[in-house]
Amino acid sequence: MSPAKADRAVRVQGLEKSFGDWPVLWDLDLTLDWGQLLVLAGPNGSGKTTLLRILSTQVKPDFGAVSIAGFDLKRQPNQVRRCVGVVGHNTFLHSDLTCLENLVFYGRLFRLQNPGKTALEVLAQVGLEHRAGHRVRTLSNGMQRRVSLARALLHDPLLLLLDEPEVGLDGPSVAMLGELITRWTGLGRSIVMTTHNLELVKSWPGSQGHLDNGKVRIGEDRPSAVEETGPGL
Amino acid sequence: MTAFFQPILVLLWKDILLEVRSKDLVISVGVFGLLVAVIFNFALNVSPQQITSLAPGILWVAYSFAGVLAMNRTFMREREQGGLEGLLLTPVSRDAIFLGKAMASFSFMLLVEVVLLPVFAVLLGFSILSWTLAVTIVLATLGFAVVGTLFSAIAVQTRSRELMLPVLFFPVILPVIIGAVQLTTVAVGGEISVGLNRWLPLLGIFDALFLVICPWVFSVVTEE
């Protein structure tokens, strides 16, 4: 999939989300350009994962307008799902299937032309082509996270949503993740990721935002990624 | 049309592959059904005169309880490592996801029932060579699997899921079980007050209703 004609990869206006009486995101505005990486940091419970889950259609916002690659989240959720690749806290993999079987399964659901070939290609991208025939349960936690990343890349999404993707990865794997992110943004694709390890991502090309009490604050060196924030709680 | 059915087959393929690897569902449900058959056989000591009145009830009690065990596993498997979340992140309609899971449950239940049926026939002493019995098992199992899959998806979100499923499930599926018992009574040579031509279409109508309503409810409950 090549970057769509929409002018922005992500456009969020007036986003609000509460869980019961507990507001998590509040009047949040966010714009992300093509080819841009936005790294979101913030304390536990600040709403980082909730924001990613909203962008990936997993959670419905209470208020606000969200569009991904020009597709409206509420009216065109399936088009949005075609555009986003998600790495979450769970791997979304079936432990009794092999890496290849898992990826072929998802590839078929995304209606890829040749899911087997594509699966092997993305496994090669995360350095696990030699483990394609191994069951997921036999892999280490870090390797499972890499297969999960391969699953997110499988359908060639325009936007990657990565929720603490570095967790459980060793040094070489984190370096591979950095290279992949750099290559991905170089292709004009966009990435929103969360992390608690800002030191790690300093060398990566992108903007850094801090999500806390419903507000997003942007690193002073790159102020263009997130334009506006909502009031605190 | 192909776009709708393709993901159903993909989900069915995945669940069959997982079951072939683990065998936990078919074996545990099969053994449970077998135990129920043996216990009833010795507890009630069914005489040839009582076969037509007792055998259908025993058969469907065993199938129903074994079915609930199977339904408990339907979405538990998807819950591990966020499999259901992964499914919901794909651009596949919720209806297709539901029907894929329901078809997998239907296949596993039917397999267990077909394996258990000769055991019941030997223990209780009735003939399994009956078209009525075959059609009844297929129709009742379809209704069972469709409703069970829906309630499995709901119950898996709750803390006491093993308790919640039968409590939610049996009141809804009761007409199907009653219909299945009545038709099985005819199949094993008994007589019922309402004829075969009433219960068989009724089972079909229940299935059709469940096949329309349950995917829609599933879409609603998985919205968030």
Chai-1 contact restraints between the chains, C-beta under 6 A:
chainA,res_idxA,chainB,res_idxB,connection_type,confidence,min_distance_angstrom,max_distance_angstrom,comment,restraint_id
A,V59,B,E224,contact,1.0,0.0,6.0,A-B,restraint_1
A,K60,B,E224,contact,1.0,0.0,6.0,A-B,restraint_2
A,N78,B,P91,contact,1.0,0.0,6.0,A-B,restraint_3
A,R81,B,P91,contact,1.0,0.0,6.0,A-B,restraint_4
A,R82,B,P91,contact,1.0,0.0,6.0,A-B,restraint_5
A,V86,B,L89,contact,1.0,0.0,6.0,A-B,restraint_6
A,N90,B,Q81,contact,1.0,0.0,6.0,A-B,restraint_7
A,N90,B,G82,contact,1.0,0.0,6.0,A-B,restraint_8
A,T91,B,Q81,contact,1.0,0.0,6.0,A-B,restraint_9
A,F92,B,G82,contact,1.0,0.0,6.0,A-B,restraint_10
A,F92,B,G86,contact,1.0,0.0,6.0,A-B,restraint_11
A,L93,B,Q81,contact,1.0,0.0,6.0,A-B,restraint_12
A,H94,B,G83,contact,1.0,0.0,6.0,A-B,restraint_13
A,D96,B,L18,contact,1.0,0.0,6.0,A-B,restraint_14
A,D96,B,R21,contact,1.0,0.0,6.0,A-B,restraint_15
A,D96,B,S22,contact,1.0,0.0,6.0,A-B,restraint_16
A,F105,B,K14,contact,1.0,0.0,6.0,A-B,restraint_17
A,R108,B,V10,contact,1.0,0.0,6.0,A-B,restraint_18
A,L109,B,P7,contact,1.0,0.0,6.0,A-B,restraint_19
A,L109,B,V10,contact,1.0,0.0,6.0,A-B,restraint_20
A,L109,B,T90,contact,1.0,0.0,6.0,A-B,restraint_21
A,L109,B,V92,contact,1.0,0.0,6.0,A-B,restraint_22
